[in-house]
């Protein structure tokens, strides 16, 4: 799955999709999609990511208590 960093719009690849949709995981492993070589994986906060269209990630992916609000 490709997402983009909110700060600069650079595309990143989510390493493990299950971590992405788990609301108890505030951080996920990503790989920056820049340059010709595969970049090293790094941790990133989910709140700093968005879909390539610019739309924010679903609340149910970020907040385990989203139904309580």
N, C-alpha and C positions, 0 to 999 in steps of 0.2 A: 504494500500500500504506500502510495506517495502522498506526502503532506508538505506543507511549506512552513518555514519559520516565519513568525509574524514580524520580527524585527527587520528582516532584510528580503523576505520573499524567496529565499533559496529553497529548492526542493530537497526533501529528505526522504529516505526510505525507512519505513518502520520494519525493524528486524523481526519482532515477534507480535503478530496480530492479536493474540490472546491477551497480551499485556496492554495493548491499546484499548481494548473494549472493557477491561477490568477496572471498575471505578475505584477500587482500593489501591491501585498502582498510580501514584502521582507522577512518576517518571517512567520513561520507556527508553529502550535502546534504539538509536537511529544511526543511519549512515548518510552523510551529506552527499548529494549527487552533483558534484562539481569536479571538473577536470576529467581526464581520460582514465585515470586509475581509480579502482575501488578504494574509497576512504575507510579509515578505521571506524569501528562502531563507538558511539559515545552516548552517555545518558543525557536526557533532556526532559524538562518539565512538560507535561501535556498541555498546560495552560499557555505555553509559548508557541503552540502549533495551531495550524488552521488547515482547512482543505485548500487545494490549489485555486479554487474559485474565490477564496477569501472568507468563506463562511466558517464560523467557529465550530469546534467539535461539539457533538451532542452532550448535554449536561449529564446524561446517564452514563457516559464514558468517564466522567471526571468526578462526580460526586456520588458516593454510595448512599447518601440520604436524600437523593433528588426528589423522591416522592413525598417527603415530609415538609417541603416548603410550601 
